[in-house]
Amino acid sequence: MAHLTPLETAVMDAMVWQMGDSVPDLAAQSASGSVALRRNTGAGLYVQINVDANRATGNPDATGLFGTVHVMIDGLADPVGFQIELRQGRLTALHGQSYSQDTRGIDLSTVPFGDVFIVDERGQSVLYRPARPAPEQAPPRPKRPAQITSQTPSPAPSQTAHKSRPQTVPVEQSAPQSAAGFPAFADMLEGLSDPSASAAGRLAMVYMGAYGLAVVLLLFARLALHTGWFFALIVTFWALRFIHTPKGREMMTNLADTLNRQGLFTTIKPR
C-alpha cells in the first residue's frame, strides 16, 4: 500500500480486517491499485482509487459504500468515519466524513492519529488490533556439564497468557446504507451540498437530472407530438420506475461515476 498515506493505510488495514469475509480480495485490490485523486474536502477526505478493470473480483455483487472504520485524528475532538466505495466488487474510492468538523487546516497526508476502531453489528466501537504472528520458538540450548551447574536455577516464567479484551468507545454511527449498499435518501440529500465530495450527492444530482429530463420529454410529447396526456404519463411513469430498479440504480451509479471522472461535479461545487 505504498501509494497510500499512513492514515489511509491504517484505515484500509482495518477495512480488510472488518470486511475480509464479504470482500475477500480487498487487500489485494488496495495493494495493486493507484491513487487517481486525493482531496481534503473540508469535511473529511476523498481518495479516488484506480484498480485494474480486467481483474476478477471476489464479490461482484457489492456496489455502494461499505465499512464502519473510525479514527481519532490530532486537532479534531471527535473521530472521523471512513467508508470504502465499491463498484461491482471493485474498489473505487475511500471516503472520510468528519461529522461537520472543519478539516481544511489539517494536512491529512501527515497528520498524527491515534486509535483506529470499527463499529460492530450492535453499534459498539471495537478497537482495531491486527493479529500478530506468534514468535518462532528458539532452538533448545545444549545442557552444560553436570560438574559446573552449581548456579541456582531461575524460576520458570509464568505460563498464563493474558488475552486483551476489545475496548469499546462510544462513537457516532456512520451514515446508514440501504440493504443493497445503495445510499440512503437522507445521505443523498445531505450530499447535494457538495456533490464533488460525496458519492451519494453525485447520485442525487443524476437522479434530479433524470426527473427534470422526464418532465421536459413529457411536455415535448404532449405539445410537439400531440400525444395524449394519459399515454405520455404512462411512458414517463415506467421510465422513472426503471431507474429505481436494481439494474436502473446500477446504470445511474455508473453514469454518476462517468460524470465525476469528467470533472462535471467539480465545476458545480458551491463556493
Beta strands, then each sheet from edge to edge (+ up, - down):
strand 1: 34-40
strand 2: 44-50
strand 3: 64-73
strand 4: 80-87
strand 5: 90-97
strand 6: 113-119
strand 7: 125-127
sheet 1: 1+ 2- 5+ 4- 3+ 6- 7+
end
